[in-house]
Structure formats: C-alpha cells, structure tokens
Amino acid sequence: MNPRSEAMFARAQRSIPAGVNSPVRAFRAVGGSPRFIARGMGPHVWDIDGHRYIDYVLSWGPMIVGHAHAEVLAAVGKAASQGLSFGAPTEAEILLVERLCAVFPGMDMARLVSSGTEATMSALRLARGFSGRNKIIKFEGCYHGHADSLLVKAGSGALTFGQPSSSGVPPETAGQTLVVPYNDTNALADAFKTAGSDIAAVIVEPVAGNMNLVAATPEFLRAMRELCTRAGAVLIFDEVMTGFRVHPGGAQALYGIQPDLVTLGKVIGGGMPVGAFGGRADIMRHIAPLGGVYQAGTLSGNPVAMAAGLATLDIVQRPGFYESLFKSTGQLVAGLNAAAKRRGVGFCAHAVGSMFGLYFRDAPPTSFAEIMSCDKEAFNRFFHAALEAGVYFAPSAYEAGFVSGTHTTTEIEQTIAVCDAIFAQPRAT
C-alpha cells in the first residue's frame, strides 16, 4: 500500500499538469500512481510511505556514483556556503570545461548551460549559424529534448504516450527536420542525395536511450561521419545520456568516431541541472559574443552545480571505477537473460557500458520498428511486479536503465532473484 504517495499525487494534480513536472513520471505508460521519493542513498531510494527500492532510474542517469555520495555532498555544501549564484564568471566553470575538453576527442571549446535540452537546442542553432543552412537530420525514436525542431518522431515521453510529434510545433518548423530510420545507412545516404546541400547538421544519440536502449552499429556511425564531411554538414553527437556512461570518453571514444559538436548533461552535473555543448574551435567561435549566434543563460555555470559535477568526475575517473561499474551491469544483464531463458519467457536484456535495456522480445532491437514490436503490456505487468518487490526500473517500456558504482553484487543478485520469481509467474509477464 502507498497511501501517502497516492494522496500526494492527488494533491499534485490540483496545481501541476498531470501532477508531475516531466511526463514519464506520471506512470501513465504503465498505469497506477507514481511513488513520491523522500530520499536516496547509494543504490537505493525510499518513498514517502517508507518503502525502499533498488534504483535503476538514478534520476535518468546522472547518479553514476550513487545517491547522496559523501564527497559530492561535501563539495556542494562548501560551494553553497560561499553563495548560490553570481551571474559572473567563476573558476569552477573553467575547471569543469577544461575537464570535458581533456576527455572528449575533438572538443576544443565548450559552453555550459543548464539542461540537455538547452545544450542540443543551442548546438543546432550553432550548426545552422555556422553552415548557413536550415535543414537538420534526426533519427526515428531519438529524443534530443523538447525544442520545437526536435519533437518530430521523438523518443522518451513523446514515444511513451504514443505521440511521436508534439502539438504546438509549427509545420514550417517541423518541415526543416528530416527523419531517417535509426541504423539505416542506405536511408541516410538517400537523404543526403536529396537534400545534402541544404543540411546544416545531423544529430544522433550514438547509443539511443530514449526509445529504450538501442546501440548504433559502427557502420552506421562511420557512414554518418563520411556523409557529413563530404556534404559540409555538422555532425552532432548527443551524449547527454551516454557521456561518461558507456565509456570514460563517451560513445565517440567507444566507437572511435569524432563528431564536430557534442552535447553533454546528466553525469557532468552529478545530479544538479547542468548541460554543455562543445566541439571544434572554428565552429564554437561563432557563438556570441565572438560570433553572431546568440546563446545565453543566467544560471549557466552555476557554482554549486559545478561543484557537484567536478566531484562526480573526480570519482568516476579513479582507477578501477569503470571496470567495476561495467562488470556489475554485465552481471545484471547476464542474470536476467539466464532467468528468462530458464523460465521460457520471451525476454532479453542488453547493455552498453552502464546503460541497459529490457525488452519483451527474443533479441535486442536495432531499430525503432523493432522496439515497437516489443510486448508493452508484458513490460507493464513486469514493471509493477518488480516495483512491489522493491526494484525500481524506469516506468516505461521505452526508457533505458542505469547502474551506479554503488550497486554491489548484493543488489544485483537481489534484482535477478526478484525478476526470476516474476518470470516464474506467467501472468506477471
């Protein structure tokens, strides 16, 4: 029973649309009422009714070192004690950007913003200003935030609710966005043949996480790089989710493919609202006040957020962190696959780095169409059974999951045992 969460949800709906401030949190994709979270520690969260959960949402990715890490809290407390915001430059901004430029190939310069949406929106404006062109290419099922030109066959909440495009987006804005199937190299080549001289940028999640986890093929990304170079289009890797998640240097280091611009968020804020976009210096110098592409933000580079981000990056870059993190993720996926096979359930799991996907189908999907073939109702039953047993997966069949450095063998084995018991009950799946 969750009487306090249910009462809180009813109260929230009187003053907040649908009772939430981000759509997927409403649980409408899976049914039922969302749990209102009171606190987190390590790999766990507790709701206001006192129930504890092993957390695989992790604030949709940022909590890579777990909730309420002592070092992050200490850094945030120290920064907050000196002032919350100045609207002026601070050394912490330089330190974080220098750290990002040292890690990501081809990132000569970067600018900080306050969200992933702001980062991708700004990167696209910059690409258009740099190239003098208007059209962009995105991929079916990829979500890059809620800027108008990107809400065309998008993932995340738009996909969860069966509305791949948003109302309120002018047709002329949507008309500047070309949508190509994910992992379809031939379709991408055809788009360049048709509109190559008008394409300002291609933006892609190199590992999609907002139509569930779908990994790009290396051939797809290599073709994208070659086509952009040949046509003079800007290649943007949206690594808001994959940055520091799939590899210490992001998906670009994992695949060995260098984009022209990259957008970041999630982990670089350590749980605080931070985003960034950066890349080649000749492109970045088109940003105001050096160039004519305007972008600004009062809270960009907020000192408290910088402290959280820097402390988090200190932790993840220590020897052995990623080896342990990826081992835990692999253990989770292997255990779930073995349990499903043993119980004869049409289910599989797949991981890239510390991101994972759960699919009610026989093999990991490689495209939006294959994602849509998954058994959504089976996922919904599975989700609620796991939640009741104390395992908190994303409340949508179209979202990736995440593992933190604080998920030990104990939590992984507990999760596998819970899922095995669910798989043993046919109506639960």
VOPAGU-2260 file (C-alpha; in pm, 1 decimal, decimal comma):
REM VOPAGU-2260
SITE   aa  ch    i         X         Y         Z
SITE  MET   A    0       0,0       0,0       0,0
SITE  ASN   A    1     116,3     350,8     -80,8
SITE  PRO   A    2    -142,2     582,8      80,3
SITE  ARG   A    3      89,9     881,0     122,1
SITE  SER   A    4     216,1     867,5    -238,0
SITE  GLU   A    5    -140,9     834,1    -367,2
SITE  ALA   A    6    -258,2    1127,3    -155,5
SITE  MET   A    7      39,5    1335,5    -266,9
SITE  PHE   A    8     -31,5    1254,0    -630,4
SITE  ALA   A    9    -394,3    1359,3    -594,2
SITE  ARG   A   10    -280,8    1684,6    -434,0
SITE  ALA   A   11     -20,6    1747,6    -705,0
SITE  GLN   A   12    -275,5    1712,5    -983,8
SITE  ARG   A   13    -468,1    2011,0    -848,9
SITE  SER   A   14    -180,0    2250,7    -919,3
SITE  ILE   A   15      59,6    2073,5   -1159,3
SITE  PRO   A   16     -49,2    1939,8   -1502,2
SITE  ALA   A   17     -95,4    1562,8   -1456,0
SITE  GLY   A   18      69,1    1604,5   -1115,3
SITE  VAL   A   19     425,4    1589,0   -1247,4
SITE  ASN   A   20     692,0    1815,3   -1392,8
SITE  SER   A   21     816,5    1567,7   -1652,4
SITE  PRO   A   22     568,3    1339,2   -1831,4
SITE  VAL   A   23     710,0     989,8   -1778,6
SITE  ARG   A   24     695,1    1037,9   -1402,3
SITE  ALA   A   25     314,8    1026,4   -1415,6
SITE  PHE   A   26     320,1     645,3   -1463,7
SITE  ARG   A   27      55,1     675,9   -1735,7
SITE  ALA   A   28     258,0     446,8   -1962,2
SITE  VAL   A   29     246,9     166,0   -1705,0
SITE  GLY   A   30     -65,4     257,4   -1507,1
SITE  GLY   A   31    -104,8     323,2   -1137,8
SITE  SER   A   32      26,0     605,5    -922,6
SITE  PRO   A   33     387,5     718,8    -909,9
SITE  ARG   A   34     592,6     677,1    -595,6
SITE  PHE   A   35     691,8    1007,3    -437,1
SITE  ILE   A   36    1055,1     979,8    -333,7
SITE  ALA   A   37    1169,6    1106,7       4,0
SITE  ARG   A   38    1541,4    1033,3      -5,7
SITE  GLY   A   39    1817,9     831,2    -166,5
SITE  MET   A   40    2140,6     671,8     -51,0
SITE  GLY   A   41    2381,6     473,1    -265,4
SITE  PRO   A   42    2185,2     238,0    -494,8
SITE  HIS   A   43    1857,0     284,0    -305,6
SITE  VAL   A   44    1568,7     529,6    -284,3
SITE  TRP   A   45    1289,0     542,8     -27,9
SITE  ASP   A   46     938,5     666,6     -98,8
SITE  ILE   A   47     729,0     874,9     140,5
SITE  ASP   A   48     547,9     559,5     253,7
SITE  GLY   A   49     879,5     418,6     376,2
SITE  HIS   A   50     935,1     156,5     104,7
SITE  ARG   A   51    1293,3     101,4     -11,3
SITE  TYR   A   52    1380,2      28,6    -375,4
SITE  ILE   A   53    1691,9     -74,5    -562,3
SITE  ASP   A   54    1706,3     215,9    -804,9
SITE  TYR   A   55    1784,3     166,0   -1174,3
SITE  VAL   A   56    1642,3     502,5   -1283,0
SITE  LEU   A   57    1910,4     701,5   -1097,7
SITE  SER   A   58    1749,5    1035,4   -1189,2
SITE  TRP   A   59    1755,3     911,7   -1551,7
SITE  GLY   A   60    2130,2     859,9   -1546,4
SITE  PRO   A   61    2316,9    1131,8   -1353,4
SITE  MET   A   62    2366,9     940,6   -1028,6
SITE  ILE   A   63    2655,2     731,0   -1156,1
SITE  VAL   A   64    2827,9     741,0    -814,8
SITE  GLY   A   65    2501,7     665,7    -634,4
SITE  HIS   A   66    2270,1     885,4    -434,7
SITE  ALA   A   67    2399,7    1123,3    -166,0
SITE  HIS   A   68    2767,1    1039,5    -215,8
SITE  ALA   A   69    2958,3    1190,5      76,3
SITE  GLU   A   70    3222,6    1359,0    -140,5
SITE  VAL   A   71    2966,6    1516,1    -371,8
SITE  LEU   A   72    2759,7    1641,3     -78,6
SITE  ALA   A   73    3068,9    1790,1      84,5
SITE  ALA   A   74    3164,7    1972,9    -237,1
SITE  VAL   A   75    2810,9    2105,1    -280,1
SITE  GLY   A   76    2792,7    2219,2      81,5
SITE  LYS   A   77    3122,9    2403,8      56,5
SITE  ALA   A   78    3022,2    2579,3    -264,5
SITE  ALA   A   79    2675,9    2667,5    -132,5
SITE  SER   A   80    2825,4    2820,6     180,7
SITE  GLN   A   81    3006,2    3072,5     -40,3
SITE  GLY   A   82    2699,6    3176,9    -239,6
SITE  LEU   A   83    2440,7    3010,7    -461,5
SITE  SER   A   84    2470,1    3211,2    -781,8
SITE  PHE   A   85    2657,7    3515,4    -906,6
SITE  GLY   A   86    2577,3    3565,1   -1273,6
SITE  ALA   A   87    2950,7    3623,1   -1320,3
SITE  PRO   A   88    3247,2    3402,4   -1414,3
SITE  THR   A   89    3394,1    3163,8   -1156,2
SITE  GLU   A   90    3699,8    2940,0   -1159,3
SITE  ALA   A   91    3481,0    2630,4   -1121,3
SITE  GLU   A   92    3335,9    2686,7   -1470,8
SITE  ILE   A   93    3683,3    2679,6   -1620,7
SITE  LEU   A   94    3778,8    2369,0   -1428,5
SITE  LEU   A   95    3475,4    2173,5   -1548,3
SITE  VAL   A   96    3512,0    2278,9   -1912,6
SITE  GLU   A   97    3884,4    2200,3   -1907,0
SITE  ARG   A   98    3799,4    1855,7   -1772,2
SITE  LEU   A   99    3547,9    1796,0   -2051,2
SITE  CYS   A  100    3783,5    1917,2   -2323,7
SITE  ALA   A  101    4056,2    1686,4   -2193,8
SITE  VAL   A  102    3828,5    1381,8   -2206,1
SITE  PHE   A  103    3625,5    1418,2   -2526,4
SITE  PRO   A  104    3807,6    1388,0   -2859,4
SITE  GLY   A  105    3771,7    1697,0   -3076,4
SITE  MET   A  106    3621,5    1917,3   -2804,2
SITE  ASP   A  107    3839,3    2226,5   -2832,5
SITE  MET   A  108    3594,6    2457,3   -2658,3
SITE  ALA   A  109    3264,2    2419,9   -2474,2
SITE  ARG   A  110    2992,4    2634,0   -2326,1
SITE  LEU   A  111    2792,0    2541,2   -2017,8
SITE  VAL   A  112    2412,5    2551,4   -1999,0
SITE  SER   A  113    2152,8    2426,1   -1752,1
SITE  SER   A  114    1995,0    2123,8   -1925,1
SITE  GLY   A  115    2035,2    1870,0   -2201,1
SITE  THR   A  116    1751,0    2029,4   -2396,1
SITE  GLU   A  117    1927,9    2364,7   -2381,6
SITE  ALA   A  118    2251,2    2202,2   -2497,0
SITE  THR   A  119    2101,6    2033,9   -2803,9
SITE  MET   A  120    1889,3    2336,4   -2895,2
SITE  SER   A  121    2197,1    2559,1   -2878,9
SITE  ALA   A  122    2414,6    2314,7   -3072,9
SITE  LEU   A  123    2161,6    2306,9   -3356,2
SITE  ARG   A  124    2136,5    2684,3   -3368,2
SITE  LEU   A  125    2514,1    2699,8   -3377,3
SITE  ALA   A  126    2531,5    2443,6   -3658,5
SITE  ARG   A  127    2281,1    2642,9   -3861,9
SITE  GLY   A  128    2465,3    2968,3   -3799,7
SITE  PHE   A  129    2799,4    2813,6   -3886,9
SITE  SER   A  130    2680,2    2640,0   -4204,4
SITE  GLY   A  131    2432,8    2899,1   -4329,2
SITE  ARG   A  132    2183,3    2616,2   -4385,6
SITE  ASN   A  133    1850,0    2534,8   -4223,3
SITE  LYS   A  134    1766,4    2164,6   -4250,9
SITE  ILE   A  135    1865,7    1904,6   -3995,1
SITE  ILE   A  136    1853,4    1525,2   -3991,5
SITE  LYS   A  137    1746,0    1335,3   -3682,7
SITE  PHE   A  138    1662,4     967,9   -3638,1
SITE  GLU   A  139    1336,8     796,1   -3566,3
SITE  GLY   A  140    1289,6     734,8   -3194,5
SITE  CYS   A  141    1582,5     951,9   -3082,7
SITE  TYR   A  142    1497,0    1217,8   -2825,2
SITE  HIS   A  143    1708,8    1530,3   -2800,1
SITE  GLY   A  144    1499,6    1741,7   -2565,5
SITE  HIS   A  145    1181,0    1936,0   -2622,2
SITE  ALA   A  146    1295,1    2209,9   -2861,1
SITE  ASP   A  147    1043,9    2254,3   -3144,8
SITE  SER   A  148    1256,0    2127,8   -3432,5
SITE  LEU   A  149    1347,8    1810,8   -3242,4
SITE  LEU   A  150     998,2    1695,2   -3149,0
SITE  VAL   A  151     948,8    1509,2   -3473,7
SITE  LYS   A  152     920,7    1130,5   -3429,8
SITE  ALA   A  153    1093,7    1170,4   -3096,0
SITE  GLY   A  154    1152,0     920,4   -2819,5
SITE  SER   A  155    1121,1     949,9   -2440,9
SITE  GLY   A  156     787,9    1081,7   -2313,1
SITE  ALA   A  157     661,0    1160,8   -2662,8
SITE  LEU   A  158     709,2     796,5   -2757,4
SITE  THR   A  159     582,5     665,3   -2426,1
SITE  PHE   A  160     245,4     829,9   -2480,6
SITE  GLY   A  161     217,7     728,1   -2843,9
SITE  GLN   A  162     263,4    1085,1   -2968,8
SITE  PRO   A  163     583,5    1085,2   -3171,6
SITE  SER   A  164     532,0    1453,3   -3252,7
SITE  SER   A  165     410,0    1733,7   -3028,2
SITE  SER   A  166     121,8    1968,0   -3084,0
SITE  GLY   A  167     230,0    2329,7   -3073,7
SITE  VAL   A  168     516,3    2272,6   -3316,4
SITE  PRO   A  169     457,1    2483,6   -3629,4
SITE  PRO   A  170     451,4    2277,6   -3952,5
SITE  GLU   A  171     710,7    2506,6   -4107,3
SITE  THR   A  172     945,7    2431,1   -3815,4
SITE  ALA   A  173     887,7    2056,8   -3839,4
SITE  GLY   A  174     943,0    2085,2   -4213,8
SITE  GLN   A  175    1306,5    2176,3   -4155,0
SITE  THR   A  176    1366,4    1839,4   -3985,6
SITE  LEU   A  177    1427,3    1525,8   -4193,1
SITE  VAL   A  178    1366,7    1198,5   -4007,4
SITE  VAL   A  179    1563,0     886,1   -4101,7
SITE  PRO   A  180    1528,8     534,2   -3953,2
SITE  TYR   A  181    1792,6     459,9   -3690,3
SITE  ASN   A  182    2072,7     229,4   -3807,2
SITE  ASP   A  183    1957,6     259,6   -4171,1
SITE  THR   A  184    2269,0     364,9   -4361,1
SITE  ASN   A  185    2100,6     348,3   -4702,7
SITE  ALA   A  186    1817,0     578,2   -4595,6
SITE  LEU   A  187    2068,1     825,5   -4456,4
SITE  ALA   A  188    2263,1     823,6   -4782,9
SITE  ASP   A  189    1939,3     883,2   -4974,1
SITE  ALA   A  190    1857,7    1182,7   -4753,5
SITE  PHE   A  191    2193,7    1336,5   -4835,5
SITE  LYS   A  192    2141,6    1271,4   -5205,8
SITE  THR   A  193    1809,8    1453,7   -5190,0
SITE  ALA   A  194    1898,0    1746,3   -4963,9
SITE  GLY   A  195    2271,7    1736,6   -4897,1
SITE  SER   A  196    2343,1    2098,9   -4988,0
SITE  ASP   A  197    2067,2    2216,8   -4750,6
SITE  ILE   A  198    2162,5    2005,4   -4447,8
SITE  ALA   A  199    2313,4    2205,8   -4163,1
SITE  ALA   A  200    2354,5    1917,4   -3921,2
SITE  VAL   A  201    2290,2    1556,6   -3834,9
SITE  ILE   A  202    2212,8    1492,9   -3469,2
SITE  VAL   A  203    2216,2    1142,3   -3323,9
SITE  GLU   A  204    2217,8     953,8   -2996,1
SITE  PRO   A  205    2515,2     723,5   -3070,6
SITE  VAL   A  206    2358,8     484,9   -2824,2
SITE  ALA   A  207    1988,4     560,0   -2814,8
SITE  GLY   A  208    1839,6     562,3   -2467,5
SITE  ASN   A  209    1502,1     723,3   -2518,8
SITE  MET   A  210    1329,7     451,9   -2720,8
SITE  ASN   A  211    1479,6     204,4   -2475,3
SITE  LEU   A  212    1843,9     112,2   -2530,2
SITE  VAL   A  213    1934,0      71,1   -2898,5
SITE  ALA   A  214    2301,0      62,3   -2994,5
SITE  ALA   A  215    2413,7     213,3   -3320,9
SITE  THR   A  216    2616,2      -7,1   -3548,6
SITE  PRO   A  217    2972,6     113,6   -3611,8
SITE  GLU   A  218    2897,9     106,4   -3986,5
SITE  PHE   A  219    2602,7     341,2   -3938,9
SITE  LEU   A  220    2810,1     594,5   -3744,6
SITE  ARG   A  221    3105,1     572,5   -3985,1
SITE  ALA   A  222    2875,2     638,0   -4281,5
SITE  MET   A  223    2723,1     931,7   -4096,9
SITE  ARG   A  224    3067,2    1080,6   -4037,8
SITE  GLU   A  225    3167,4    1036,6   -4402,2
SITE  LEU   A  226    2842,8    1180,5   -4539,1
SITE  CYS   A  227    2860,7    1486,1   -4315,2
SITE  THR   A  228    3223,2    1551,8   -4406,4
SITE  ARG   A  229    3150,6    1519,5   -4777,4
SITE  ALA   A  230    2845,2    1749,3   -4764,0
SITE  GLY   A  231    2989,3    2006,4   -4522,5
SITE  ALA   A  232    2723,7    1928,6   -4259,6
SITE  VAL   A  233    2793,3    1941,8   -3886,2
SITE  LEU   A  234    2780,7    1604,9   -3709,9
SITE  ILE   A  235    2640,1    1636,4   -3356,3
SITE  PHE   A  236    2666,1    1350,8   -3109,2
SITE  ASP   A  237    2402,0    1388,5   -2840,8
SITE  GLU   A  238    2589,0    1238,8   -2545,9
SITE  VAL   A  239    2367,4    1390,8   -2279,7
SITE  MET   A  240    2289,5    1036,1   -2171,2
SITE  THR   A  241    2592,8     840,2   -2293,9
SITE  GLY   A  242    2861,9    1083,5   -2177,8
SITE  PHE   A  243    3064,3     911,3   -1901,3
SITE  ARG   A  244    2807,3     628,7   -1910,2
SITE  VAL   A  245    2911,9     397,8   -2194,8
SITE  HIS   A  246    3285,2     478,7   -2183,6
SITE  PRO   A  247    3501,1     727,1   -1989,1
SITE  GLY   A  248    3528,3     926,3   -2314,0
SITE  GLY   A  249    3168,6     880,2   -2422,5
SITE  ALA   A  250    3032,0     693,1   -2721,2
SITE  GLN   A  251    3270,9     878,5   -2951,9
SITE  ALA   A  252    3565,0     716,2   -2773,9
SITE  LEU   A  253    3385,7     381,7   -2762,2
SITE  TYR   A  254    3327,2     382,9   -3139,7
SITE  GLY   A  255    3635,8     581,6   -3239,2
SITE  ILE   A  256    3432,0     835,3   -3436,0
SITE  GLN   A  257    3479,4    1207,3   -3379,6
SITE  PRO   A  258    3179,8    1439,0   -3416,5
SITE  ASP   A  259    3204,9    1811,5   -3487,4
SITE  LEU   A  260    2992,5    1904,3   -3185,8
SITE  VAL   A  261    2888,3    1709,2   -2877,6
SITE  THR   A  262    2617,5    1779,3   -2622,2
SITE  LEU   A  263    2651,9    1666,4   -2260,9
SITE  GLY   A  264    2447,0    1663,6   -1942,6
SITE  LYS   A  265    2341,5    1415,3   -1673,5
SITE  VAL   A  266    2668,2    1290,0   -1519,9
SITE  ILE   A  267    2858,7    1618,3   -1563,7
SITE  GLY   A  268    2619,4    1778,1   -1313,4
SITE  GLY   A  269    2632,0    1498,0   -1059,0
SITE  GLY   A  270    2257,6    1531,4   -1003,0
SITE  MET   A  271    2240,4    1909,4   -1044,5
SITE  PRO   A  272    2090,9    2076,5   -1356,3
SITE  VAL   A  273    2391,8    2110,5   -1588,7
SITE  GLY   A  274    2443,5    2069,9   -1961,4
SITE  ALA   A  275    2716,2    2160,5   -2209,2
SITE  PHE   A  276    2782,3    2177,2   -2580,2
SITE  GLY   A  277    3120,3    2197,8   -2742,2
SITE  GLY   A  278    3343,8    2089,5   -3025,2
SITE  ARG   A  279    3567,6    2231,6   -3294,5
SITE  ALA   A  280    3704,0    2575,4   -3215,8
SITE  ASP   A  281    3620,5    2714,2   -3561,4
SITE  ILE   A  282    3254,4    2627,7   -3500,8
SITE  MET   A  283    3242,3    2736,6   -3136,3
SITE  ARG   A  284    3382,1    3079,2   -3222,5
SITE  HIS   A  285    3052,4    3156,8   -3396,7
SITE  ILE   A  286    2885,4    3179,8   -3052,8
SITE  ALA   A  287    2820,4    3529,8   -2915,4
SITE  PRO   A  288    2997,9    3746,4   -2822,4
SITE  LEU   A  289    3266,8    3616,9   -3063,2
SITE  GLY   A  290    3014,8    3548,7   -3339,9
SITE  GLY   A  291    2659,9    3610,2   -3443,8
SITE  VAL   A  292    2491,3    3300,5   -3293,6
SITE  TYR   A  293    2326,3    3416,6   -2973,7
SITE  GLN   A  294    2306,1    3198,0   -2665,7
SITE  ALA   A  295    2288,7    3297,7   -2300,7
SITE  GLY   A  296    2176,3    3172,6   -1960,3
SITE  THR   A  297    2165,2    3339,7   -1620,8
SITE  LEU   A  298    2236,8    3018,3   -1430,5
SITE  SER   A  299    2484,1    2867,9   -1678,0
SITE  GLY   A  300    2795,6    2759,1   -1490,2
SITE  ASN   A  301    2619,9    2781,8   -1153,0
SITE  PRO   A  302    2891,7    2736,5    -888,1
SITE  VAL   A  303    2701,8    2482,1    -678,5
SITE  ALA   A  304    2625,7    2270,9    -985,4
SITE  MET   A  305    2989,2    2297,5   -1094,1
SITE  ALA   A  306    3100,0    2165,1    -756,6
SITE  ALA   A  307    2868,8    1863,7    -786,8
SITE  GLY   A  308    2990,8    1791,8   -1138,8
SITE  LEU   A  309    3359,2    1823,0   -1057,4
SITE  ALA   A  310    3330,1    1598,9    -751,1
SITE  THR   A  311    3144,2    1336,4    -954,6
SITE  LEU   A  312    3403,0    1339,9   -1232,6
SITE  ASP   A  313    3680,9    1306,4    -973,6
SITE  ILE   A  314    3519,1     986,0    -850,5
SITE  VAL   A  315    3443,8     823,7   -1186,8
SITE  GLN   A  316    3793,8     887,8   -1317,5
SITE  ARG   A  317    3961,3     693,9   -1038,1
SITE  PRO   A  318    4134,7     366,3   -1131,2
SITE  GLY   A  319    3900,3      70,4   -1136,1
SITE  PHE   A  320    3572,9     264,8   -1125,1
SITE  TYR   A  321    3458,4     175,8   -1474,6
SITE  GLU   A  322    3581,9    -181,3   -1461,3
SITE  SER   A  323    3365,7    -240,3   -1155,4
SITE  LEU   A  324    3068,2     -46,5   -1293,7
SITE  PHE   A  325    3065,1    -230,8   -1625,4
SITE  LYS   A  326    3112,7    -566,0   -1450,0
SITE  SER   A  327    2804,5    -500,9   -1234,9
SITE  THR   A  328    2598,5    -403,1   -1539,4
SITE  GLY   A  329    2712,2    -713,1   -1726,4
SITE  GLN   A  330    2626,4    -930,1   -1427,9
SITE  LEU   A  331    2275,2    -783,3   -1415,5
SITE  VAL   A  332    2209,1    -836,2   -1786,6
SITE  ALA   A  333    2353,3   -1188,0   -1791,9
SITE  GLY   A  334    2149,9   -1286,0   -1486,3
SITE  LEU   A  335    1823,8   -1151,7   -1628,2
SITE  ASN   A  336    1882,2   -1325,4   -1961,3
SITE  ALA   A  337    1959,0   -1654,3   -1787,7
SITE  ALA   A  338    1647,8   -1627,6   -1570,6
SITE  ALA   A  339    1422,9   -1553,4   -1868,1
SITE  LYS   A  340    1568,2   -1843,8   -2066,3
SITE  ARG   A  341    1527,5   -2080,8   -1772,8
SITE  ARG   A  342    1162,3   -1978,6   -1732,9
SITE  GLY   A  343    1086,9   -1982,4   -2105,1
SITE  VAL   A  344     991,6   -1613,3   -2116,5
SITE  GLY   A  345    1019,4   -1408,9   -2437,0
SITE  PHE   A  346    1250,3   -1150,3   -2282,9
SITE  CYS   A  347    1604,3   -1026,8   -2323,2
SITE  ALA   A  348    1831,7    -763,2   -2175,9
SITE  HIS   A  349    2127,3    -584,3   -2331,1
SITE  ALA   A  350    2385,7    -334,0   -2208,1
SITE  VAL   A  351    2634,0     -81,6   -2341,2
SITE  GLY   A  352    2865,2      31,2   -2064,2
SITE  SER   A  353    2649,1     108,9   -1760,9
SITE  MET   A  354    2326,4     158,2   -1959,5
SITE  PHE   A  355    2090,1    -132,7   -2015,8
SITE  GLY   A  356    1766,0    -215,6   -2190,1
SITE  LEU   A  357    1487,2    -458,7   -2102,1
SITE  TYR   A  358    1283,8    -594,8   -2393,1
SITE  PHE   A  359     993,6    -837,0   -2412,5
SITE  ARG   A  360    1115,5    -989,7   -2736,9
SITE  ASP   A  361    1366,0   -1261,9   -2822,3
SITE  ALA   A  362    1661,5   -1045,7   -2931,7
SITE  PRO   A  363    1784,5    -691,9   -2860,7
SITE  PRO   A  364    1627,3    -443,3   -3104,3
SITE  THR   A  365    1832,1    -246,9   -3355,6
SITE  SER   A  366    1565,1      -3,6   -3476,7
SITE  PHE   A  367    1258,1     193,5   -3378,1
SITE  ALA   A  368    1036,8     -56,6   -3562,7
SITE  GLU   A  369    1180,0    -346,6   -3362,2
SITE  ILE   A  370    1132,0    -153,6   -3037,6
SITE  MET   A  371     766,7    -107,1   -3127,8
SITE  SER   A  372     732,2    -482,8   -3174,1
SITE  CYS   A  373     810,6    -546,7   -2807,0
SITE  ASP   A  374     526,9    -663,4   -2582,3
SITE  LYS   A  375     444,5    -342,9   -2398,0
SITE  GLU   A  376     171,2    -495,6   -2181,4
SITE  ALA   A  377     410,3    -767,7   -2065,0
SITE  PHE   A  378     656,1    -497,3   -1965,6
SITE  ASN   A  379     389,2    -309,6   -1770,5
SITE  ARG   A  380     299,4    -619,0   -1568,1
SITE  PHE   A  381     668,6    -690,9   -1511,7
SITE  PHE   A  382     734,7    -332,6   -1400,9
SITE  HIS   A  383     463,5    -333,8   -1134,1
SITE  ALA   A  384     562,9    -675,3   -1003,2
SITE  ALA   A  385     924,6    -561,4    -971,1
SITE  LEU   A  386     822,4    -234,7    -806,3
SITE  GLU   A  387     612,4    -418,0    -548,0
SITE  ALA   A  388     914,2    -637,2    -476,8
SITE  GLY   A  389    1141,6    -336,8    -422,1
SITE  VAL   A  390    1309,7    -294,8    -762,4
SITE  TYR   A  391    1257,8      39,7    -935,9
SITE  PHE   A  392    1300,3      19,8   -1312,8
SITE  ALA   A  393    1204,2     305,2   -1546,7
SITE  PRO   A  394     822,1     337,8   -1564,0
SITE  SER   A  395     814,0     298,4   -1941,0
SITE  ALA   A  396     896,4      27,7   -2192,6
SITE  TYR   A  397    1082,4     293,0   -2393,6
SITE  GLU   A  398    1348,4     408,8   -2149,2
SITE  ALA   A  399    1696,5     275,4   -2076,3
SITE  GLY   A  400    1806,9     177,1   -1727,9
SITE  PHE   A  401    2125,9     264,9   -1540,6
SITE  VAL   A  402    2362,8     109,8   -1290,0
SITE  SER   A  403    2572,4     306,9   -1039,6
SITE  GLY   A  404    2907,6     244,6    -880,1
SITE  THR   A  405    2724,3     164,7    -555,4
SITE  HIS   A  406    2526,6    -128,3    -699,0
SITE  THR   A  407    2714,5    -420,4    -547,3
SITE  THR   A  408    2681,8    -791,1    -611,5
SITE  THR   A  409    2422,2    -795,8    -333,6
SITE  GLU   A  410    2184,5    -556,1    -512,0
SITE  ILE   A  411    2242,6    -720,3    -849,7
SITE  GLU   A  412    2170,2   -1069,0    -714,8
SITE  GLN   A  413    1861,1    -943,6    -531,4
SITE  THR   A  414    1733,9    -789,5    -854,2
SITE  ILE   A  415    1793,6   -1107,0   -1052,6
SITE  ALA   A  416    1612,2   -1311,7    -786,4
SITE  VAL   A  417    1312,3   -1076,3    -795,6
SITE  CYS   A  418    1293,3   -1093,5   -1174,3
SITE  ASP   A  419    1336,0   -1470,3   -1175,9
SITE  ALA   A  420    1037,3   -1502,6    -942,8
SITE  ILE   A  421     833,3   -1275,7   -1171,5
SITE  PHE   A  422     929,7   -1477,7   -1478,9
SITE  ALA   A  423     810,8   -1790,9   -1299,5
SITE  GLN   A  424     458,3   -1645,2   -1285,9
SITE  PRO   A  425     318,9   -1641,3   -1643,1
SITE  ARG   A  426      55,7   -1373,5   -1578,9
SITE  ALA   A  427     322,8   -1138,1   -1448,1
SITE  THR   A  428     487,8   -1138,2   -1789,2
